[in-house]
Every structure is written in C-alpha cells, then in structure tokens.
Amino acid sequence: MTYLGEDIPKLGFGLMRLPMKGEDVDIEQTKQMVDEFMASGFTYFDTAYGYIRGKSEEAIKTALVDRYPRESFQLATKLPAWAGPKTAKEAQDMFWTSLKRTGVDYFDFYLMHNLGGPRTQCFDDFCIWDFLAEQKEKGKIKHLGFSFHDTADVLDEILTAHPEMEFVQLQINYADWESDSVQSRKCYEVARKHNKPVIIMEPVKGGSLANMHEDVAKIFTDANPEASVPSWAIRFAASLDGIITVLSGMSTLDQMKDNLSYMKDFKPLTEEESKTIKKVQDALEQIPSIPCTDCKYCVKGCPENIVIPMILGAMNTYTVYNNLQGAKGHYGWATAKGAYASNCIECGQCEEVCPQHIKIIDELKKAAAVLEA
C-alpha cells in the first residue's frame, strides 16, 4: 500500500538557514546549492512565511522557481497565524504574500506553522482551517498539513479533530527520540496511528548532532571513519517508515555535498549501525544535564512570566551538545517577548513546585551569564 510522498526522495532542502552575505541571502551560493540538489535527483524544498524575515521565500523564487520547470520540484511553505496578525484577514493574507514572494501558482505542500500550546487557538480564531481547505479546492494547495511542537497527546487531539489533514511535520532525531519534552517517538507513533505520513524536521537538532563533544562523536568515527557525524542523524530519521522526506537545513555548499554523498544512494541503517546509535544515545544520557521534564508547573506562578523550561532546554543544548550558537538561538526564540532569565526576582515559587527539585534560581543565573552575553 502506497502513501502520500512515498516516491519523493528522502532528503529535503530546508531553507531556514540559507547562506548569508550580511543581512541578505547569498543568492549565488544558494543557486549553486539548488543546482547540486536538483542534479542529484532531489526535489523537495521547504520554506516558511517567517524564515529569514521573508527573505527565504524570496530567495527560492530567484534560485529555484525562476530557473526550473514548475513540475520538476515540490515547494512547501507555512503560515504562522500566531505571529502577529490581529484579524482573520491579516492572517489569511500571509498565504497570498507567500504565493507572491515565491512566484508560484500553487504550493505542493502547505502547512499551518508550529501548532501546539496556545498557538493552535490562533488557527481556530482566524478560521485558517477552512480558509486553507478552500484554497486546496481551488488548486492553490495540493496537499495540506501542519508542523507541530508539543506533546503526543496534543497531536492526537488535533489529528482526531482534523482528520482531513494529509500529513504532519515533526521534530524527530535520535537524541529527542525518548525526550520528555519533544517526545519524538511518541509523536511519530501518533502520526502512524492516524495513518499520516511524516515530514521530519530538525533531524540534526539544529546542528547539535553535528558538533557534539569529541568523546561522543568518537563512537561514530570509530564505527565508520568514512561517515560524517551528521550523516548518522539524517540516516536515522530517513530509515523510519512512512516518511515523506527528511529536511536538512543546509547553510553551505559543503554541507549540501556531504548530505548528497550518502543520501543519493540512501540505505537504511543496518542492525549494527542501529546499535551504534544506541551507544551514542546512552553516552548523551550520561552527560550531566538539567533534569527538566517540561511539566511547566514553574511557569504558572512566575511573576515575571519567564519561560523557564525553554530556557533550561537552551542550557542543555549548550552543555550536552556543546552547541553555544544553537543554545543562543533557542534562547532568543524563547525570550522573544522579553522574559529573560536575568529578569528573575528570586521569589522561589518555581523551586517550591518543581517535581524534579531543580535549583531553578541558580540555573537561571547561569543561563543569563552564558546566553545573554
């Protein structure tokens, strides 16, 4: 039995981290990357309304849409109804803006961006479900789905309420496979239960699984000195069943060439390679980290509205994966509304309710020193 996207090659070009020249996308290098990608038989491109402040959608028009036949590739983008619109019209107009920026007449895959938490309500309030269904009927969208960041039970609720969704995009990687907060495995299993094919995002965890501590990375290099460290992460994701494609946010031509080198003739992980992945998972578990389970009890009574679990998660990105740049990016997203770790007034209510007995005040001080520097 076939499924949506089964025939799409299992490496997708994620356009969130394109090469830059100052504040602008490096179009010439992006063109080279697009050409390498297409020449190797890959066809799926993923952008979003908000990527690089809209410049990602504009760049893919110049680098891809204006240079290749429309039927030769699949283009996906996303609508973030939670990102500022005050009215339904403003939210719905994001769709038309994306069409104009990318220069296409239709999207192969169109997503409601980042469902989960309070964000989902925005799509209800602005009637986005019905609006996008109408655009699909008119031929402006071939396949409609959503990307998701929340727990598996919330995903189950959304897919139960909206069986018309054709696919889901999930954060899946071997480090988050059993994570209490990301719940990669559980979310994947929910999607499979609802018979929804999956697009995988963050297979390398924002670069964290490409630049790990040397002693952890050595497990991979000892097993196969010829394989790059990130190749294990991409292949882990691509080896799962029911996958449309695995998105890799490539920023350089060298990253593109590395990904193509092992995905052009993709082979799923062998049993022995899966055992190597398990060794790395175990090694990552042994690195001291903040034992936050994202229960959010600490957030409910915080007088400064500090998003404590997200900040602690950013610190774990730094300490566990040796990824300061990724940690600062995570922190910037978490504190976009100004609730910084340094805003903590040390009232202590968070520590009183924390089931894991984390010394949250001390951890916030560390986060402020490292991530606000």
The 8 nearest C-alpha neighbors of each residue, nearest first, counted from 0:
[[1, 2, 5, 3, 241, 194, 4, 240],
 [2, 0, 5, 3, 4, 6, 241, 196],
 [1, 3, 5, 4, 0, 196, 241, 195],
 [4, 2, 5, 196, 243, 1, 165, 6],
 [5, 3, 243, 7, 6, 2, 242, 244],
 [4, 6, 2, 7, 3, 243, 1, 242],
 [5, 7, 4, 8, 243, 3, 2, 9],
 [6, 8, 4, 5, 9, 243, 244, 42],
 [9, 7, 10, 41, 6, 244, 42, 40],
 [8, 10, 244, 245, 237, 7, 11, 243],
 [11, 9, 245, 244, 8, 246, 262, 12],
 [12, 10, 246, 43, 245, 244, 44, 247],
 [11, 13, 44, 247, 246, 45, 14, 43],
 [14, 12, 248, 45, 247, 246, 15, 11],
 [13, 15, 46, 16, 17, 45, 248, 12],
 [14, 16, 50, 13, 17, 248, 46, 51],
 [17, 15, 250, 248, 14, 249, 18, 13],
 [16, 18, 250, 14, 15, 19, 24, 249],
 [19, 17, 250, 25, 24, 251, 16, 29],
 [18, 20, 24, 25, 23, 21, 17, 22],
 [21, 19, 25, 23, 24, 22, 18, 26],
 [20, 22, 23, 19, 24, 25, 18, 17],
 [21, 23, 20, 19, 24, 51, 25, 54],
 [24, 22, 20, 21, 19, 25, 54, 26],
 [23, 25, 19, 26, 20, 18, 17, 58],
 [26, 24, 19, 20, 18, 28, 27, 29],
 [27, 25, 29, 28, 24, 30, 58, 62],
 [26, 28, 30, 29, 25, 31, 62, 32],
 [27, 29, 31, 30, 26, 25, 32, 18],
 [28, 30, 26, 32, 27, 31, 33, 25],
 [31, 29, 62, 33, 27, 28, 32, 26],
 [30, 32, 28, 34, 29, 33, 35, 27],
 [33, 31, 29, 35, 34, 30, 252, 36],
 [34, 32, 30, 36, 31, 35, 37, 29],
 [33, 35, 31, 37, 32, 36, 38, 30],
 [36, 34, 32, 38, 33, 37, 31, 39],
 [35, 37, 33, 39, 34, 41, 38, 32],
 [36, 38, 41, 40, 34, 39, 35, 42],
 [39, 37, 35, 40, 36, 34, 41, 33],
 [38, 40, 37, 36, 41, 35, 263, 259],
 [39, 41, 37, 38, 42, 36, 263, 8],
 [42, 40, 37, 36, 8, 39, 43, 10],
 [41, 43, 72, 73, 37, 40, 44, 71],
 [44, 42, 73, 11, 72, 74, 12, 41],
 [45, 43, 12, 74, 11, 75, 73, 13],
 [46, 44, 75, 13, 14, 76, 74, 12],
 [45, 47, 76, 14, 75, 56, 15, 55],
 [48, 46, 76, 77, 50, 49, 56, 78],
 [47, 49, 53, 77, 50, 78, 97, 76],
 [48, 50, 52, 53, 47, 51, 79, 55],
 [49, 51, 52, 47, 15, 53, 55, 48],
 [50, 52, 54, 53, 55, 49, 15, 16],
 [53, 51, 49, 50, 54, 55, 48, 56],
 [52, 54, 49, 51, 55, 50, 48, 56],
 [55, 53, 57, 51, 56, 52, 58, 50],
 [54, 56, 58, 57, 53, 50, 51, 59],
 [57, 55, 101, 59, 58, 54, 100, 53],
 [56, 58, 54, 100, 60, 55, 59, 101],
 [59, 57, 55, 61, 60, 56, 54, 62],
 [58, 60, 62, 63, 61, 56, 57, 55],
 [61, 59, 64, 101, 57, 58, 63, 62],
 [60, 62, 58, 59, 65, 63, 64, 57],
 [61, 63, 30, 59, 60, 58, 29, 64],
 [64, 62, 66, 59, 60, 65, 61, 67],
 [63, 65, 60, 66, 67, 61, 59, 62],
 [66, 64, 61, 63, 60, 67, 62, 102],
 [65, 67, 63, 64, 62, 68, 61, 60],
 [66, 68, 64, 63, 65, 69, 71, 72],
 [69, 67, 71, 70, 66, 64, 72, 65],
 [68, 70, 71, 67, 72, 64, 103, 73],
 [69, 71, 68, 72, 73, 67, 107, 42],
 [70, 72, 68, 69, 67, 42, 73, 37],
 [73, 71, 42, 70, 43, 69, 74, 44],
 [72, 74, 43, 107, 42, 44, 75, 71],
 [75, 73, 44, 107, 106, 45, 43, 108],
 [76, 74, 108, 45, 109, 106, 107, 46],
 [77, 75, 47, 46, 109, 45, 110, 48],
 [76, 78, 47, 110, 112, 111, 48, 109],
 [77, 79, 111, 112, 48, 80, 93, 110],
 [80, 78, 112, 81, 82, 111, 77, 113],
 [79, 81, 90, 82, 121, 122, 78, 84],
 [80, 82, 79, 121, 118, 83, 84, 122],
 [83, 81, 79, 80, 84, 49, 90, 118],
 [82, 84, 81, 85, 80, 90, 79, 89],
 [85, 83, 90, 89, 86, 82, 80, 81],
 [84, 86, 83, 89, 87, 90, 88, 125],
 [87, 85, 89, 88, 84, 90, 125, 91],
 [88, 86, 125, 90, 89, 91, 126, 85],
 [87, 89, 91, 86, 90, 92, 125, 84],
 [90, 88, 92, 86, 84, 87, 91, 85],
 [91, 89, 87, 84, 80, 88, 92, 93],
 [90, 92, 88, 93, 89, 94, 87, 127],
 [91, 93, 89, 95, 94, 90, 88, 96],
 [94, 92, 96, 91, 95, 90, 97, 78],
 [93, 95, 92, 97, 96, 91, 98, 78],
 [96, 94, 98, 92, 97, 93, 99, 91],
 [95, 97, 93, 99, 94, 98, 100, 92],
 [96, 98, 100, 94, 95, 99, 101, 48],
 [99, 97, 95, 101, 96, 100, 103, 102],
 [98, 100, 96, 102, 97, 101, 95, 103],
 [99, 101, 57, 97, 102, 98, 56, 96],
 [102, 100, 60, 56, 98, 99, 57, 103],
 [103, 101, 99, 100, 60, 98, 64, 104],
 [104, 102, 105, 101, 98, 64, 106, 99],
 [105, 103, 139, 98, 102, 106, 99, 138],
 [104, 106, 139, 140, 103, 107, 138, 98],
 [107, 105, 140, 108, 74, 75, 109, 139],
 [106, 108, 141, 73, 74, 142, 140, 75],
 [109, 107, 75, 142, 106, 143, 141, 74],
 [110, 108, 143, 75, 76, 77, 106, 144],
 [111, 109, 145, 77, 144, 112, 143, 76],
 [110, 112, 145, 78, 77, 146, 79, 144],
 [111, 113, 79, 77, 78, 146, 110, 145],
 [112, 114, 147, 146, 148, 115, 111, 79],
 [115, 113, 147, 119, 118, 112, 146, 148],
 [114, 116, 149, 119, 148, 118, 147, 117],
 [115, 117, 118, 119, 149, 114, 148, 120],
 [116, 118, 119, 120, 115, 121, 114, 81],
 [119, 117, 116, 120, 81, 121, 115, 114],
 [120, 118, 114, 115, 121, 117, 122, 116],
 [119, 121, 123, 122, 118, 117, 124, 116],
 [120, 122, 124, 123, 119, 81, 118, 80],
 [121, 123, 127, 125, 120, 119, 124, 80],
 [124, 122, 120, 126, 121, 125, 127, 119],
 [123, 125, 121, 122, 126, 120, 87, 127],
 [124, 126, 87, 122, 127, 123, 121, 86],
 [127, 125, 123, 128, 124, 129, 122, 130],
 [126, 128, 130, 122, 125, 129, 131, 123],
 [129, 127, 131, 130, 126, 132, 122, 123],
 [128, 130, 132, 127, 131, 126, 133, 134],
 [129, 131, 127, 133, 132, 128, 126, 134],
 [130, 132, 134, 133, 129, 128, 127, 135],
 [131, 133, 129, 135, 134, 130, 128, 136],
 [134, 132, 136, 130, 131, 135, 129, 137],
 [135, 133, 131, 137, 139, 136, 132, 140],
 [134, 136, 140, 132, 138, 137, 133, 139],
 [135, 137, 133, 134, 138, 132, 139, 140],
 [138, 136, 134, 135, 139, 133, 140, 132],
 [139, 137, 135, 140, 136, 134, 141, 105],
 [138, 140, 105, 134, 135, 137, 106, 104],
 [141, 139, 135, 106, 138, 105, 142, 107],
 [140, 142, 107, 135, 108, 106, 138, 139],
 [141, 143, 108, 140, 107, 109, 165, 144],
 [144, 142, 109, 165, 108, 164, 110, 140],
 [143, 145, 110, 166, 164, 165, 167, 109],
 [146, 144, 110, 111, 167, 112, 168, 147],
 [147, 145, 168, 113, 112, 167, 169, 114],
 [146, 148, 114, 113, 169, 115, 168, 149],
 [149, 147, 115, 113, 114, 150, 146, 169],
 [150, 148, 115, 147, 116, 153, 181, 151],
 [151, 149, 153, 152, 182, 154, 181, 180],
 [150, 152, 186, 154, 153, 185, 155, 189],
 [151, 153, 155, 154, 150, 156, 186, 189],
 [154, 152, 156, 155, 151, 150, 157, 149],
 [155, 153, 151, 157, 156, 152, 158, 150],
 [154, 156, 152, 158, 153, 157, 159, 189],
 [155, 157, 153, 159, 154, 158, 160, 152],
 [158, 156, 160, 154, 159, 155, 161, 153],
 [159, 157, 161, 155, 160, 162, 156, 154],
 [158, 160, 156, 157, 161, 162, 155, 193],
 [161, 159, 157, 158, 156, 162, 155, 163],
 [160, 162, 158, 163, 159, 157, 164, 156],
 [161, 163, 164, 158, 159, 160, 165, 193],
 [164, 162, 161, 165, 158, 143, 144, 160],
 [163, 165, 144, 162, 166, 143, 161, 158],
 [164, 166, 144, 143, 163, 195, 142, 167],
 [167, 165, 144, 195, 196, 164, 197, 168],
 [168, 166, 197, 145, 144, 146, 198, 169],
 [167, 169, 146, 198, 197, 199, 145, 147],
 [170, 168, 199, 147, 200, 171, 146, 167],
 [171, 169, 200, 201, 199, 183, 172, 202],
 [170, 172, 183, 202, 199, 169, 201, 200],
 [173, 171, 202, 175, 174, 176, 236, 203],
 [172, 174, 176, 175, 232, 235, 171, 280],
 [175, 173, 172, 176, 280, 177, 178, 283],
 [176, 174, 178, 172, 177, 173, 183, 181],
 [175, 177, 183, 184, 173, 174, 178, 172],
 [176, 178, 175, 182, 184, 179, 183, 174],
 [179, 177, 175, 182, 181, 180, 176, 183],
 [180, 178, 292, 182, 181, 177, 293, 175],
 [179, 181, 178, 293, 182, 292, 150, 149],
 [182, 180, 178, 183, 179, 175, 149, 150],
 [183, 181, 178, 185, 179, 184, 180, 177],
 [184, 182, 176, 171, 186, 185, 181, 175],
 [185, 183, 176, 187, 186, 182, 188, 177],
 [184, 186, 188, 182, 187, 183, 151, 189],
 [187, 185, 151, 189, 183, 188, 184, 182],
 [188, 186, 184, 190, 185, 189, 183, 191],
 [187, 189, 191, 185, 186, 190, 192, 184],
 [190, 188, 192, 186, 191, 187, 155, 185],
 [191, 189, 187, 195, 193, 192, 188, 194],
 [190, 192, 194, 188, 193, 189, 195, 187],
 [191, 193, 189, 190, 194, 188, 195, 187],
 [192, 194, 190, 191, 195, 189, 158, 159],
 [195, 193, 191, 192, 190, 196, 241, 189],
 [196, 194, 166, 190, 193, 191, 165, 197],
 [197, 195, 241, 166, 242, 243, 194, 3],
 [198, 196, 242, 167, 168, 243, 166, 199],
 [197, 199, 168, 243, 244, 242, 245, 167],
 [200, 198, 245, 169, 168, 171, 170, 246],
 [199, 201, 170, 246, 202, 169, 245, 171],
 [200, 202, 204, 203, 170, 205, 171, 172],
 [203, 201, 172, 204, 200, 171, 233, 232],
 [202, 204, 208, 206, 201, 205, 232, 207],
 [205, 203, 201, 207, 206, 202, 208, 172],
 [204, 206, 207, 203, 201, 325, 208, 202],
 [207, 205, 209, 203, 204, 208, 210, 325],
 [206, 208, 204, 320, 209, 205, 322, 210],
 [209, 207, 203, 206, 210, 211, 229, 204],
 [208, 210, 229, 206, 207, 228, 211, 203],
 [211, 209, 207, 208, 206, 212, 322, 321],
 [210, 212, 320, 321, 208, 216, 209, 213],
 [211, 213, 215, 214, 321, 216, 320, 210],
 [214, 212, 216, 215, 217, 211, 210, 218],
 [213, 215, 217, 216, 212, 218, 211, 282],
 [216, 214, 217, 213, 212, 218, 279, 282],
 [215, 217, 213, 218, 219, 214, 211, 212],
 [216, 218, 220, 214, 219, 215, 221, 213],
 [219, 217, 221, 216, 220, 215, 222, 279],
 [218, 220, 222, 217, 221, 216, 223, 228],
 [221, 219, 224, 217, 223, 222, 218, 216],
 [220, 222, 218, 219, 223, 217, 224, 216],
 [221, 223, 219, 220, 218, 224, 275, 272],
 [224, 222, 220, 225, 221, 226, 219, 227],
 [223, 225, 220, 226, 221, 222, 219, 227],
 [226, 224, 223, 227, 220, 222, 228, 221],
 [227, 225, 223, 224, 228, 230, 220, 231],
 [226, 228, 230, 229, 225, 231, 220, 257],
 [227, 229, 230, 209, 231, 219, 226, 216],
 [230, 228, 209, 232, 231, 227, 208, 203],
 [231, 229, 233, 227, 232, 228, 234, 226],
 [230, 232, 234, 229, 233, 228, 235, 227],
 [231, 233, 235, 229, 230, 234, 203, 202],
 [234, 232, 230, 236, 235, 231, 202, 237],
 [233, 235, 237, 231, 236, 232, 238, 230],
 [236, 234, 232, 238, 233, 237, 231, 268],
 [237, 235, 234, 233, 238, 239, 172, 202],
 [236, 238, 234, 239, 235, 245, 233, 9],
 [239, 237, 267, 235, 236, 234, 268, 240],
 [238, 240, 237, 236, 242, 241, 235, 267],
 [239, 241, 242, 238, 237, 196, 191, 197],
 [242, 240, 196, 197, 243, 239, 2, 5],
 [241, 243, 197, 244, 240, 196, 198, 239],
 [244, 242, 4, 198, 197, 5, 196, 7],
 [245, 243, 9, 198, 10, 242, 11, 246],
 [246, 244, 199, 10, 11, 9, 198, 237],
 [247, 245, 11, 13, 200, 12, 199, 10],
 [246, 248, 13, 12, 249, 11, 245, 10],
 [249, 247, 13, 16, 14, 15, 12, 246],
 [248, 250, 247, 254, 251, 255, 16, 17],
 [251, 249, 17, 18, 16, 248, 254, 252],
 [252, 250, 254, 253, 249, 18, 255, 17],
 [251, 253, 255, 254, 32, 256, 250, 28],
 [252, 254, 256, 255, 251, 257, 250, 258],
 [255, 253, 257, 251, 252, 256, 249, 258],
 [254, 256, 252, 258, 253, 257, 249, 259],
 [257, 255, 253, 259, 254, 258, 260, 252],
 [256, 258, 254, 260, 255, 259, 253, 261],
 [259, 257, 255, 260, 256, 261, 262, 254],
 [258, 260, 262, 256, 263, 257, 261, 255],
 [259, 261, 257, 258, 262, 256, 263, 264],
 [260, 262, 259, 263, 258, 265, 264, 257],
 [263, 261, 265, 259, 264, 260, 258, 10],
 [264, 262, 259, 265, 261, 260, 39, 40],
 [263, 265, 262, 261, 266, 260, 259, 39],
 [266, 264, 262, 263, 261, 267, 234, 9],
 [265, 267, 264, 268, 262, 234, 238, 261],
 [268, 266, 238, 269, 234, 265, 237, 235],
 [267, 269, 272, 273, 238, 266, 270, 235],
 [268, 270, 272, 271, 273, 267, 266, 274],
 [269, 271, 273, 272, 274, 268, 275, 267],
 [270, 272, 274, 269, 273, 275, 268, 276],
 [273, 271, 275, 269, 274, 270, 268, 276],
 [274, 272, 276, 270, 275, 271, 268, 269],
 [273, 275, 277, 271, 272, 276, 278, 270],
 [276, 274, 272, 278, 277, 273, 279, 271],
 [275, 277, 273, 279, 274, 278, 280, 272],
 [276, 278, 280, 274, 275, 279, 281, 273],
 [279, 277, 275, 281, 276, 280, 282, 274],
 [278, 280, 282, 276, 281, 277, 283, 215],
 [279, 281, 277, 283, 282, 278, 174, 276],
 [280, 282, 284, 278, 279, 283, 277, 285],
 [283, 281, 279, 285, 284, 280, 278, 215],
 [284, 282, 280, 285, 286, 281, 279, 319],
 [283, 285, 281, 282, 286, 280, 287, 288],
 [284, 286, 282, 283, 287, 281, 288, 280],
 [285, 287, 283, 284, 319, 288, 282, 318],
 [288, 286, 285, 289, 319, 284, 318, 283],
 [289, 287, 315, 290, 286, 319, 318, 284],
 [288, 290, 291, 315, 311, 287, 357, 312],
 [291, 289, 288, 292, 355, 357, 287, 311],
 [290, 292, 293, 289, 308, 355, 311, 357],
 [293, 291, 179, 294, 180, 290, 308, 355],
 [294, 292, 295, 308, 180, 291, 179, 309],
 [293, 295, 292, 296, 291, 297, 308, 180],
 [296, 294, 298, 297, 293, 308, 299, 307],
 [297, 295, 298, 294, 299, 352, 353, 349],
 [296, 298, 349, 295, 299, 353, 352, 300],
 [299, 297, 295, 301, 296, 300, 306, 307],
 [300, 298, 296, 297, 301, 295, 304, 349],
 [299, 301, 298, 302, 297, 348, 349, 296],
 [300, 302, 304, 298, 303, 299, 305, 297],
 [301, 303, 304, 300, 305, 344, 346, 299],
 [302, 304, 301, 305, 338, 342, 343, 344],
 [305, 303, 301, 302, 338, 306, 298, 300],
 [304, 306, 338, 303, 307, 339, 301, 298],
 [307, 305, 309, 308, 298, 304, 310, 333],
 [306, 308, 310, 305, 309, 311, 298, 297],
 [309, 307, 311, 310, 293, 306, 312, 291],
 [310, 308, 312, 311, 307, 306, 333, 313],
 [309, 311, 313, 307, 312, 308, 330, 314],
 [310, 312, 314, 308, 313, 309, 307, 315],
 [313, 311, 309, 315, 310, 314, 308, 316],
 [312, 314, 326, 310, 316, 311, 315, 329],
 [313, 315, 311, 317, 316, 312, 318, 326],
 [316, 314, 312, 318, 317, 313, 319, 288],
 [317, 315, 313, 326, 314, 320, 319, 318],
 [316, 318, 322, 321, 323, 314, 315, 326],
 [317, 319, 315, 321, 316, 320, 314, 288],
 [320, 318, 315, 316, 317, 321, 286, 288],
 [319, 321, 211, 322, 316, 207, 317, 318],
 [320, 322, 317, 318, 211, 319, 212, 323],
 [323, 321, 317, 320, 325, 324, 207, 316],
 [324, 322, 326, 317, 325, 327, 321, 316],
 [323, 325, 327, 326, 322, 328, 317, 329],
 [324, 326, 328, 322, 327, 323, 329, 205],
 [327, 325, 313, 323, 329, 316, 328, 317],
 [328, 326, 330, 324, 329, 325, 370, 331],
 [327, 329, 325, 331, 326, 330, 324, 332],
 [328, 330, 326, 332, 327, 331, 313, 325],
 [331, 329, 327, 333, 328, 332, 313, 310],
 [332, 330, 328, 334, 333, 329, 335, 327],
 [331, 333, 329, 335, 330, 334, 328, 327],
 [334, 332, 330, 331, 335, 309, 329, 310],
 [333, 335, 337, 338, 331, 336, 332, 339],
 [336, 334, 332, 337, 333, 331, 338, 330],
 [337, 335, 334, 338, 333, 339, 332, 331],
 [336, 338, 334, 335, 339, 305, 342, 333],
 [339, 337, 305, 334, 336, 304, 342, 303],
 [340, 338, 341, 342, 337, 334, 305, 367],
 [339, 341, 363, 367, 342, 343, 366, 338],
 [340, 342, 339, 367, 343, 364, 363, 366],
 [343, 341, 339, 340, 344, 338, 303, 305],
 [342, 344, 341, 345, 340, 303, 363, 360],
 [343, 345, 346, 342, 303, 341, 347, 302],
 [346, 344, 347, 343, 360, 348, 342, 349],
 [345, 347, 344, 348, 343, 349, 302, 301],
 [348, 346, 345, 350, 349, 351, 360, 359],
 [347, 349, 351, 350, 346, 352, 300, 301],
 [350, 348, 297, 347, 351, 352, 353, 301],
 [349, 351, 353, 347, 352, 348, 359, 358],
 [350, 352, 348, 349, 353, 347, 356, 297],
 [353, 351, 350, 349, 354, 297, 296, 348],
 [352, 354, 350, 356, 355, 351, 349, 297],
 [355, 353, 356, 352, 357, 296, 351, 294],
 [354, 356, 353, 357, 290, 291, 292, 352],
 [357, 355, 353, 354, 358, 350, 351, 352],
 [356, 358, 359, 355, 353, 350, 290, 289],
 [359, 357, 361, 360, 362, 350, 356, 363],
 [358, 360, 362, 357, 361, 363, 350, 349],
 [361, 359, 363, 362, 358, 345, 364, 347],
 [360, 362, 364, 359, 363, 358, 365, 366],
 [363, 361, 359, 365, 364, 360, 366, 358],
 [364, 362, 366, 340, 360, 365, 361, 359],
 [363, 365, 361, 367, 362, 366, 368, 360],
 [366, 364, 362, 368, 363, 367, 369, 361],
 [367, 365, 363, 369, 364, 368, 370, 362],
 [366, 368, 371, 364, 340, 341, 365, 370],
 [367, 369, 365, 366, 371, 370, 372, 364],
 [370, 368, 366, 367, 372, 371, 365, 314],
 [371, 369, 367, 366, 327, 372, 368, 330],
 [370, 372, 367, 369, 368, 366, 327, 341],
 [371, 370, 369, 368, 367, 327, 366, 365]]
